[in-house]
Amino acid sequence: MPLSYTGARPVPGRITVQGVNCVVQAPNPNLYSDPQSAAAQWVRDNPGDGRAAGIGPRIASQPAAKWFGGWSGDIGSAVGNHVAAAAAAGRVPVLVAYNIPARDCGQHSAGGAGSAAAYRDWIHAFANAIGTRETVVVLEPDALPQLDCLDAPGKATRLQLFRHAVAQFNERAPRTALYIDIGNSDWLEPAEAAARLADAGIASAEGFALNVSNYRTDGESNPYGIAVSEALRQRTGSGKPFVVDTSRNGAGPDGREWCDPPGRRIGVPPRVNAVGSQPAMTLWVKAPGEADGCAAAAGTFLPEMAYKMIHGY
């Protein structure tokens, strides 16, 4: 007699071997370019602007990450709709979770969830909305390097929230490649970066992210990432893959100026590298042309800035 099953469909859990996630060993190379991004909308709305011919193919058509925070409204709906649109296009979206309490130490991107409990609910809904669909998620840019702006109880709470977030993605979004942000090559020594990643639960994440919203060259970022991975190996017995934000690093940094410095340039386009490569991916986490908070409010798309980044003006 034929057998049937009407219960809930089982969801595969995360399986790791020597720190490598075997459920999502390597993302689909077809990353999602959001037609609703600020750059894409500007190009559509300004077809007669001479800058659109460059911004369209060089920036708006590239697969950049979408950031989610308190401005996103109902986070389950916001994430679910974005991931569904990417899945319908047969692509893998890159998402950024950016809502940690006391975010950015009260600087240009200040904000975040109002309490630890609110953040737990938020990240639970974020991961739950992804479900079994394939995604790449960068977790809380700058939050680990900025631990030093918190007192001892604040540091302990933040690390606990990281571990909680990692557990939520493992349980509720097992096909997500989760990368914990650890700043850039000019911030923490590799051993300190590895220590913070270990305390944040990196053992159960896919890997770590570098250079988000920064300008450090690949020549700096890639050796640094390898050094952090080796420091993790020495500390925990297992190294980790890393991804690098290349969206604005084509001309390198302007000293240590991070807030909308002039003369910067887009870097290599997003791509998924061969399995086992370091970095595992180059991503555009911070969309070129979006302000850091000095030229305009953080996240505001400025077409003139985008155009200049294409040419390095």
matplotlib code that plots the C-alpha trace (Angstrom):
import matplotlib.pyplot as plt

x = [0.0, 1.4, 2.6, 1.9, 3.1, 1.1, 3.1, 5.5, 8.3, 11.6, 14.3, 17.9, 20.0, 23.5, 26.2, 29.8, 33.1, 36.2, 34.2, 32.9, 29.2, 28.3, 24.6, 25.9, 29.4, 29.5, 26.8, 25.2, 27.5, 24.4, 24.2, 21.0, 21.0, 18.0, 16.0, 14.6, 17.9, 18.4, 20.8, 18.5, 15.6, 17.6, 18.7, 15.1, 13.9, 16.7, 17.1, 18.2, 20.9, 24.3, 25.6, 22.9, 24.8, 27.7, 25.8, 23.4, 25.8, 28.7, 26.8, 23.0, 23.2, 25.8, 24.6, 24.9, 23.8, 20.5, 20.7, 18.0, 17.5, 14.9, 13.9, 12.8, 9.4, 8.1, 11.4, 9.8, 7.9, 10.8, 13.3, 10.8, 9.8, 13.4, 14.4, 11.3, 12.1, 15.6, 14.4, 11.9, 14.8, 16.9, 19.5, 21.0, 20.6, 23.2, 21.6, 23.0, 21.6, 22.3, 20.2, 22.5, 21.7, 24.0, 24.9, 27.9, 28.8, 26.3, 28.1, 26.7, 24.8, 23.6, 20.5, 19.7, 17.2, 16.1, 17.0, 18.6, 15.2, 14.0, 17.1, 16.5, 13.0, 14.2, 16.9, 14.6, 12.1, 14.9, 16.2, 12.7, 11.8, 14.7, 13.7, 15.2, 16.0, 19.7, 21.1, 24.3, 24.1, 26.7, 26.0, 26.3, 29.1, 31.5, 29.8, 32.6, 35.5, 33.5, 33.2, 35.6, 33.0, 30.9, 31.3, 31.9, 28.2, 27.6, 30.4, 29.0, 25.5, 26.7, 28.7, 25.7, 23.5, 26.0, 25.9, 22.1, 22.0, 24.3, 22.1, 19.0, 20.4, 21.6, 18.2, 15.9, 17.9, 20.2, 21.0, 22.3, 26.0, 26.5, 29.6, 30.3, 31.8, 35.2, 36.1, 39.1, 42.8, 43.7, 41.6, 42.3, 45.4, 44.6, 44.9, 42.5, 40.1, 40.2, 39.5, 36.4, 35.1, 35.5, 33.7, 30.9, 30.3, 32.3, 32.6, 29.0, 29.0, 30.2, 33.0, 33.8, 33.5, 36.1, 36.3, 32.5, 32.0, 35.7, 38.4, 41.3, 42.7, 42.6, 46.3, 45.8, 42.5, 43.3, 46.5, 44.8, 41.9, 44.3, 46.1, 42.8, 41.8, 45.1, 44.8, 41.4, 43.0, 45.5, 42.9, 40.1, 41.6, 39.7, 40.2, 37.3, 36.5, 36.1, 34.5, 35.7, 33.7, 35.3, 32.6, 34.8, 38.4, 39.6, 41.8, 42.5, 41.9, 42.6, 44.7, 42.3, 39.4, 36.4, 33.5, 32.9, 36.5, 36.8, 38.8, 37.7, 36.9, 34.8, 36.7, 36.4, 32.8, 31.0, 31.9, 31.8, 35.2, 36.1, 35.4, 38.4, 39.6, 40.4, 38.5, 35.4, 33.7, 34.2, 30.9, 29.6, 28.2, 28.1, 26.6, 28.8, 27.3, 25.6, 26.8, 28.6, 27.0, 29.2, 28.2, 24.6, 22.7, 24.1, 22.7, 21.5, 22.3, 24.1, 24.4, 27.4, 29.3, 28.4, 29.6, 32.8, 33.5, 33.3, 36.1, 38.0, 37.5]
y = [0.0, 3.5, 5.5, 9.2, 11.8, 14.9, 16.4, 19.3, 19.0, 18.3, 21.0, 19.9, 21.1, 22.5, 19.8, 20.8, 19.0, 20.7, 24.0, 23.8, 23.9, 21.0, 22.1, 25.2, 24.5, 27.2, 29.7, 29.7, 31.9, 33.8, 36.6, 38.8, 42.3, 44.1, 46.0, 48.1, 49.3, 53.0, 53.1, 51.1, 53.3, 56.5, 55.2, 54.4, 57.8, 59.8, 58.3, 61.7, 62.2, 61.7, 59.9, 57.2, 55.5, 54.7, 54.2, 51.7, 48.9, 49.7, 50.0, 49.6, 46.3, 44.8, 42.4, 44.6, 43.7, 44.9, 46.2, 45.6, 47.5, 49.3, 51.3, 48.1, 47.9, 44.4, 42.5, 39.2, 40.7, 42.9, 40.0, 37.5, 39.7, 40.4, 36.7, 35.6, 38.1, 36.8, 33.2, 33.9, 35.3, 32.2, 34.2, 34.3, 37.6, 39.1, 40.6, 42.6, 42.4, 45.8, 46.3, 45.5, 47.6, 50.6, 50.3, 52.3, 53.6, 56.5, 57.8, 58.4, 55.1, 55.2, 53.2, 49.6, 47.6, 49.1, 46.2, 42.7, 41.1, 43.2, 42.2, 38.5, 38.8, 40.7, 38.3, 35.4, 36.9, 37.7, 34.1, 32.6, 34.7, 33.2, 29.7, 27.0, 29.5, 30.1, 33.4, 35.1, 37.1, 39.5, 39.9, 43.3, 45.3, 46.9, 45.6, 43.3, 45.7, 48.4, 46.2, 48.6, 51.4, 49.2, 48.6, 45.0, 44.1, 45.6, 43.6, 40.4, 41.1, 41.9, 38.7, 36.7, 38.4, 37.3, 33.7, 33.8, 35.2, 32.5, 29.8, 31.3, 31.2, 27.6, 26.5, 28.5, 29.3, 26.3, 27.2, 30.6, 31.3, 33.5, 35.7, 37.6, 41.1, 41.8, 45.2, 45.8, 45.2, 48.5, 47.8, 44.8, 42.6, 39.1, 37.4, 39.9, 39.6, 35.8, 36.0, 38.2, 36.0, 32.9, 34.6, 35.5, 32.0, 31.8, 28.0, 27.6, 30.3, 30.0, 32.5, 36.2, 39.4, 42.1, 45.7, 46.4, 50.0, 50.6, 51.2, 48.8, 47.2, 43.6, 43.5, 44.4, 42.7, 39.2, 38.6, 39.9, 37.6, 34.6, 35.7, 35.9, 32.5, 31.1, 32.7, 31.1, 27.7, 28.2, 29.2, 26.8, 24.1, 25.3, 28.2, 29.8, 31.2, 35.0, 37.5, 40.9, 44.0, 45.4, 47.9, 51.0, 49.8, 50.2, 53.2, 52.2, 54.4, 58.1, 57.5, 56.6, 58.8, 56.5, 59.0, 59.8, 60.6, 61.9, 60.2, 56.6, 54.1, 50.9, 47.7, 44.3, 43.2, 40.7, 37.1, 33.7, 32.1, 28.4, 26.2, 26.4, 29.8, 32.7, 34.9, 32.8, 35.7, 39.3, 41.2, 44.7, 45.0, 48.8, 50.0, 52.6, 56.0, 55.5, 58.1, 57.2, 60.1, 63.1, 63.9, 63.1, 61.0, 57.5, 55.3, 58.1, 57.4, 60.3, 59.9, 62.3, 60.3, 57.1, 58.5, 59.8, 56.3, 54.8, 57.0, 57.6, 61.4]
z = [0.0, -0.9, 2.1, 2.5, 4.9, 5.8, 8.6, 8.5, 6.0, 7.9, 7.5, 7.3, 10.1, 9.9, 9.5, 9.9, 9.4, 10.7, 10.8, 7.2, 6.8, 4.6, 4.1, 2.4, 1.3, -1.3, -2.3, -5.8, -7.9, -9.2, -6.6, -6.6, -8.0, -6.4, -9.0, -6.2, -4.9, -4.5, -7.4, -9.7, -8.8, -9.5, -12.9, -13.8, -12.7, -14.4, -17.9, -19.3, -16.8, -18.4, -15.3, -15.6, -18.5, -16.2, -12.9, -14.5, -15.6, -13.3, -10.0, -10.2, -12.0, -9.7, -6.9, -3.7, -0.3, 1.2, 4.8, 7.4, 10.7, 12.7, 9.5, 7.8, 9.6, 10.2, 9.8, 9.0, 6.1, 4.9, 4.8, 3.5, 0.6, -0.4, -0.2, -2.1, -4.9, -5.1, -5.1, -7.9, -10.0, -9.3, -7.4, -4.0, -2.0, 0.3, 3.4, 6.3, 9.8, 11.4, 14.6, 17.5, 20.6, 21.1, 17.4, 16.1, 19.6, 19.1, 15.9, 12.4, 12.3, 15.9, 16.8, 17.0, 19.0, 22.3, 24.4, 24.3, 24.5, 21.5, 19.5, 20.2, 18.9, 15.9, 14.9, 15.5, 13.0, 10.6, 10.4, 10.4, 7.4, 5.4, 6.2, 3.9, 1.1, 0.2, 1.4, 2.4, 5.6, 7.1, 10.8, 12.5, 10.9, 13.3, 16.4, 17.4, 16.8, 18.7, 21.8, 23.5, 23.7, 26.0, 29.7, 31.0, 31.3, 27.8, 26.3, 27.8, 26.6, 23.0, 22.8, 24.1, 21.4, 18.7, 19.9, 20.0, 16.5, 15.2, 16.8, 15.3, 11.8, 12.3, 13.5, 11.4, 8.2, 7.7, 4.1, 5.0, 4.8, 7.8, 8.1, 11.3, 10.7, 12.3, 10.8, 8.6, 8.3, 10.1, 13.2, 15.3, 15.4, 13.9, 17.3, 18.9, 15.9, 16.3, 20.0, 19.5, 16.7, 18.9, 21.8, 19.3, 18.2, 15.0, 15.4, 14.3, 11.6, 8.0, 8.5, 8.9, 6.9, 6.3, 5.0, 5.2, 4.3, 4.2, 1.6, 2.4, -0.7, -1.5, -1.1, 2.6, 3.3, 1.8, 3.8, 6.9, 6.5, 6.1, 9.2, 11.2, 9.9, 11.0, 14.4, 14.7, 13.8, 16.5, 19.0, 18.2, 16.0, 12.9, 10.5, 8.7, 5.3, 4.9, 2.5, 1.6, 0.8, -2.4, -3.3, -2.6, -2.3, -5.9, -5.0, -1.4, 1.6, 2.2, 5.3, 8.1, 6.8, 6.7, 6.3, 2.6, 1.6, -2.0, -4.7, -3.8, -6.5, -6.9, -6.6, -8.3, -8.9, -6.6, -7.2, -5.6, -5.7, -6.1, -3.1, -0.7, -2.0, 0.4, 0.2, -0.4, -2.0, -2.9, -2.1, -2.4, 1.1, 1.1, -2.1, -3.9, -3.8, -0.5, 2.1, 5.3, 7.2, 6.3, 2.7, 3.6, 6.1, 6.4, 3.6, 1.4, -2.3, -4.0, -7.8, -8.0, -5.4, -7.3, -10.6, -9.1, -7.6, -11.1, -12.3, -9.1, -9.0]

ax = plt.figure().add_subplot(projection="3d")
ax.plot(x, y, z, "-o")
ax.set_aspect("equal")
plt.show()
